[in-house]
Amino acid sequence: MASASPCRSVNVDLLRECHKELDGKKAAGVDKAAKAEYEADLDENLKDLADRLKQKNCKPQPPLRAYIPKANGKQRPLGMGACEGRLAQPALKRVLEAVYEPKFRGHMFGFRPGIGCHDALKELNRPFEKGNANYAVGADIKGFFNNMERERMLELIKFRITDPSILWLAEKTPAAGIMENGSRHAATKGPEQGNPASPAVASICMHYALAQWFGIAFKKQCRGECGLALCAGDFAAAFQYKGDAYYFPPASAERFALFGLEPGQAKTRLAEFGKYAGKNRKTRGRKKPETFDFLGSARCCSKSRVGRFRAERKTARKKFQLKLKELNLRLKQNRRLRLKDLFGAINLKLKGRCQYCGTAGNYESLSDYPHYVKAMLYKWLNRRSEKKSCAWEGFQELLKAFPLARPHIYCNIYS
């Protein structure tokens, strides 16, 4: 049943708040307009934009397509919106969040305010450490953002929003297509990555495609305990009985097909996992318990200092290598920056990795990362010119002047 939005329309006050939060350093879109230029007559511009949105007389401009190279040779597409689009889309995001946040299930953690991936890890630990879960299924959605069907997304938004101007904005923005190499192209699937409203739309899609279905329908079919942790397009489920775990992948794949989505078969894995997994496998002549991946980390069975079971998180080897390749590519591209800027950019990467991977039990992998970073940095500093310009002794002195961020544990997922 639809319900009216708490914010009936995108008004001037909401647009003003979005303008304050707009990053003025971001690259301009197809209109070439920067934040500073829009501020020249801000009040009049905001009023005019709000009126046009209310009258459905605002033609969204297509985002400018850019690509970010990935370590695996592929490229991640991003859309750089026009100035007015970067105001209207955050406003749309706020409206969607205000309506749908109270409806989201407790096991949803991706793209939600005040909630992050560490909360998803804690949620996944609960059925294994405090319950009787013995099996885990780790999976993700293939091309999550690129494969969401836009007509289906609009239908989901209409379930709880009736405001015509909001629905019009949600419909017309994707219909604007994309601008690439000077030509305009139609885009029929997925919200454009880089669009501020895309995360909210993705959360709504996963709420109906998986979270609500699991909590209402699938859970009733399970013979024993079960749990789910969902973060964007990655998800993992815990089960007490193997039969329930075995049935979950095909059942979820059938559910996703209704939304034009498909699980990534390469990453879908059923593992015997939990406090009894080691003992049960040993009686059958097997070795140590199995592992599974979730949010770029391998979950493995371990014990605390007092002998209690822990679902420990270790950075997955493939993910670790991919991140090193990405950083190596970035260092190669930026090796001629000023040393202050180069080291500043590297420290931002190191701190970001610590904040994401810095969980209790993962310090060993976290501390290995800076050693590889130092080696790559030394390599590319000596390729700033044709001659070797930085001896090892000089490099050590350079690290004293520009120290690299130290590994740090940010989150105890067992608390």
C-alpha angles and dihedrals in degrees: 000000000000123000132193119257118255084232102049094199144357099272135180095266092053092047090050091055090050091049091054090055094046113117106234092198096064119108116267122249131228092304091058088219119145129205092253092056092050090051092060089087100009101158094050093043093051093047091049092049093048091050093049092049091050091049091043088237098123113106108209113226118227116256118249108250118230131170132222113204116235127211092244091063095259127111130233112222118224131183122220107204129213118259097262090044090056087058100042095046097054087048090053089049092054092051092049092048093048091054102038105033093081089050099050118108122249093246093061114099110155121107095352123135113256093005128095148167093284089062088053090053091051091049091051092049093056101076092045100043101033101021137047101263114148103171135050134196117200119190146143139203118263111242091346099184095035097052106044108119110235097211089053092048091053090050090054092050090051091060091080107011124072101165105122094210092052092048091046091052092047090051102041099046095066090041089063088077122203136294114228129166090350094305130103117234131188117240116202103177139050132005110278112263107241092038106122091221094052096086091053091048090048091052091051090050093051092045091062099030098051120348099057093038092051094047097045109027114016097042091059090058094055118100094210143016119320139172141183136209117191126185116172106300095344121086141165131191132201125211137183095211129046093224091062092046092048092052096047101076097054092040092051091045089055090049093049091051088067087064097042092255132127131198116241102252094198092059099039109106135168112207135181099236139157145071093309098039096092094050094043094050092046091057088055093051094255126136128236122337120281125257133217135194127245127167094352095308135100114236112215136175115257142149135238124236090270093050100260120144117259131188093218126201122224124174107256112248095231091049091048092052093046092053090051090051091050092050091047090054091048092050090050091053095045102035093114095058120114109279092243092054094042095052091042091056092047092051090052088055092047093048091047091052091049091051091051102037099025098108128135111277095026100081095108093059091040093053092049092060098070091053091060090043091055092051093050092045092052090049096052095041086062090053097057086101139006092270127066103259105176126054119201093251091051090047090056090053089049090055089055090055093043106026118196120237113268122233113264135181108235103174138036103208090188096063 
